[in-house]
Amino acid sequence: MKRVIGLFLILLTSINAKNCPLPSQLSSIHSIEVTDINRYSDLKRNRYNLSSLCIKEVLLKEHIYNWRFLLVWNENTPKGAFWYLPHDNENSAFDSAIYSANKYGGGFLSVLANGSRYFKNQDPNRNFGVDRKTTRVCRGQKYKAPLYSNTIFKIIDYFKTPNMPYLALHSNANGHRDSGGGGGVSMLHCSNSTKCFKANDILRGNKRGLKDEDSLIYLASKKGVDYNKVKRFNNLGLNIKYELINPNRNDCSMSNFVVLNKNSTKYINIETQDGDSKTQKLMIDRVLRVYR
């Protein structure tokens, strides 16, 4: 009996990913089958929540980088909320994206970097400069990356519904200061270019839910603060950091690309402390309530 149970557990943990064809509109994108989720620690950790999800590995070569991504979408509701996850060391963000894909449809695109924040010393969230002029402004980007940027947004624009904003998920160390972008991923680190709007009394410490200094959403615009939007999200209990985008301060992040290249202010990044996926899922529910 123990042997039978053991064999069952082995089979259960060697589940293959769902084999779904890539949508024809994305046929120009190079993808391969994910044949064994045990090769991907994030998928293995979430193996019991993959039954409705399609999974592909997307491959992209540009300059010295052989980029790899996991593309995950809901087979039954492929269009919906769609997230970009640039950092492979942010496990809670990945778990929250699985939650969102199952509950709200759509899916997400996640960088594969062997569990690291950087990919060959390049921050994936500082790689959205498409020409040399832009790249010269962005201290964190080493080479122009039109293929990287255009491929990612081709995927996002296919899966996200028109009413949805451009969405990103991050999870960070407690009180973490973002060395790549100036200012901190914390409600206690604000500046003239990144305004803070608190919905709660901010608490330091470990996993304090919506009151934690690390629990916040980023909004972005080049036209100044949209106070109606701030009020709407503050009333939902969500702390806000509002990034004022200027092409002369472009850091080649996703938020800057959305505002400057997509000419859109419909951008939301949900940040929490790593390990606090409970709070991040709650924040996902509250943000998407506005757009459903």
Secondary structure, 3 states (H helix, E strand, C coil): CHHHHHHHHHHHCCCCCECCCCCHHHCCCCEEECCCHHHCHHHHHCHHHCCCEEEEEEEEEECCEEEEEEEEEECCCCCECEEEECCCCCHHHHHHHHHHHHHHCCEEEEECCCCCCCECCECHHHCCCCCHHHHHHCCCCCCCCHHHHHHHHHHHHHHECCCCCEEEEEEECCCCECCCCCCECCCCCCCCCEEEECCCCCECCCCCHHHECCCEEEEEECCCCCHHHHHHHHCCCCCEEEEECCHHHCCCCHHHHHHHCCCCCCEEEEEEECCCHHHHHHHHHHHHHHHC
